[in-house]
Amino acid sequence: EAQVTQNPRYLITVTGKKLTVTCSQNMNHEYMSWYRQDPGLGLRQIYYSMNVEVTDKGDVPEGYKVSRKEKRNFPLILESPSPNQTSLYFCASSPIGYTENTEAFFGQGTRLTVV
Amino acid sequence: DQQVKQNSPSLSVQEGRISILNCDYTNSMFDYFLWYKKYPAEGPTFLISISSIKDKNEDGRFTVFLNKSAKHLSLHIVPSQPGDSAVYFCAASSGGTSYGKLTFGQGTILTVHP
């Protein structure tokens, strides 16, 4: 079964305490990305990766880091979380480029609260 | 700069009737469009897509229409069912260095009443 798995599902942390949200996909996709969903703003891309060791900034990268050491894994790192990073986060994977009926697969989401 | 806009935050329809969700975009480089459905506490799931070389794509109860000149797409659900109640996002993709990236609208909450 095609799957994107992210953990944890829920996380409450304090300002400044480093955290990592893991993401793994089983579809051998080259392209992986992280999005955050905020009310009234839809999903916005944080970082993306087109292949192993190839990562780049999305639309809202400030305060985040990523790494892509293996094709299947794409962790999101918040080195010093702040309250404005309280949000719902989604990891996604897809082939590079979209053709008819191609889709991006999303994980179930991580609800992060920074106090 | 919101390149993909869903101007209706919510839509309420009666079971059995048609639901029409709208989406506008500004970037003429977008060449592939997708609709996702999202239930609470779940990730977005793919519903239907359309390439810019087409103006209509149909899959069962779901039809997406694309009007390139107006930079407008719509999702029609006929007949609507209570299980269709969810948040619907439209998303767009372009080629070049943005390969793989999806730009999303704000979402529309659809409520289908029995």
Interface residues (C-beta under 8 A of the other chain):
Chain A: V4 E30 Y31 S33 Y35 G40 L41 G42 L43 R44 Q45 Y48 M50 G58 F90 A92 S94 P95 I96 G97 Y98 T99 E100 N101 T102 E103 A104 F105 F106 G107 Q108 G109
Chain B: V4 Q6 P9 Y32 L34 Y36 A41 E42 G43 P44 T45 F46 S49 S51 F89 A91 S93 G95 Y99 G100 K101 L102 T103 F104 G105 Q106 G107
